[in-house]
Amino acid sequence: MSLTTVRNFSKKGQISIEYMAIVGIVTFVVLALFAISQYYVGGIKTTIVSNQADQIAKLIVENAEIVYYHGEPSKITLNVQMPKGVKEINIYENEISFTLIRGNGDIDIFYPSSVPLQGNISTTQGARSITIEALGGYVWVNGT
């Protein structure tokens, strides 16, 4: 084997090592970017669920006050899209609470009402019809 042949093998080996180093660095950068994007996507999903729950609760309270002050037999039906991630909805006498599932634990959000409320709402994801009806001295909220 001549000296020229050894130099050609040496150059080919160097190019192969440089190529593997570049591929390794690019792979590391791509994986890091993927991990960062997944982190931010999770935060965005949580924000969307919180905003949707907030809108639903405000609609319920606003319309409950309307039907209460109009008196019996006032009734309103809301068609809403219940987001994924709502664990529980509780209706107390003067407030509605939503318990939302988050990555780092559940969060409770409370929405006060100036009128007495009773009823229940399903937390199943998807389209819901929520009936808000004025009855004797309180508002009945029913979501199926």
N, C-alpha and C positions, 0 to 999 in steps of 0.2 A: 504494500500500500504506500502510495507516494504522499508527500507532504501536502500537496494540493488536495488530495482526496480527504485527508484528515481535516483540513480547514473547512471544506464544504460540509462535512458531517458536523463539525463544531458550529457552523453558522446555522445549519438546519435545526440543531438542538437548541440553540439560543432563541431562534424564532419561535419554536414550539413552546418553550417556557414562557416567553413574553406573551404569546397568544393565550396560554392558559391563565396567566396572571390577569390579563385584561378581561377575559371571560369571567373569572372569579370576582373581580371588582364590580363589573357590570351586574352580575347576578346578585351580589350583596346589596348594591344600590337599589335594584328593582324590588328585592324583598323588603328592604327598609321602607321604601315608598308605599308598597302594598300594605304593610303593617300600619303605617301612619294613616293611610286613607281609611282603613277599616276602623280605626279609633275614631276618626272624625265622622264617619258614616253613622256609627253608633250614637254619637252625641246629637247628630241631626235628627235621627229617628226619635230619640227621646224628646227633643224639642217639638217635633211635629205632633206626637201623642199628647204632650202637655197643652199645646195650643188648641188641638181639636177638643180635648176634654174641657178646656177653659171656655171655648165657644158654646159647647153644649150646655154646660152649667149656667152660663149667663143667659142663654136663651130660655132655659127652663125657669129660672128665677124671674126674669123679665115678664114672661108670659103668665106665670103664676100670679104675679102682682096685678096684671091686667085683668085676668078672669076673676080674681078675688074682688076687685073694686067694681067690676060690672055686676057681680052677684050671681046667685044661682039662677038659672041653669047654664051659665056661660061655660064654653068648652072650646079648647084649641087642641089641634093635633099637629105635632111637629114631626117631620121626617128628617132623621139625622143619620149620619154614618158613624157608628161607634168604632173607635180605633182599637187596634190590637194593643194590649198593654194596660187596659183598665182592669184592675183586680177586683175592686168593690166600689159600689155606689150606695151611700147611706143617705136617707132622707130623714132629717130630724125636724123638730117642730119649726125652728126658724133658720135652718140652714141645710145645704146639701154638701156632702163631702165625697170626693173622688179619691180613691187610693190607686196610685199608678205604680206599675212595676218599672223599676229603673235598674240599670246594671249594678249599681252599688247599694241597692236596697230600695224598699218601697217609700213612696212619698205621699203624704196626705195633703189635699188641697181643699179648703173650706170656702163656701160661697154663702154669705148671709142673705136672708130673705126678710122682708118687712111684714110678711104674711105667714100664718101658720100653714105648714105643709105636712102631708102624709103620703105614703105610697111606696113604690119600689120600681126599680129600673134594672133590666137585665144588662149584664156586662159583656155578653157575647158579641164578638166582633161582627160588624156588618151593618146593614140597614136596619133601623129601628123606627117604629112609630111610637111616639111618646104623647099620651093623652093627658092634658091638663084640664081639670074640671073643678069648677067652684061648687062646693057642697056646703051644708050648714055650718058656717064659721071656720072653715078651713079649705084648703085646695088639695085635691087628690091628684097625684102624679103617678101615672102608670105607663111603664115602657116595656113592651114585649118584643 
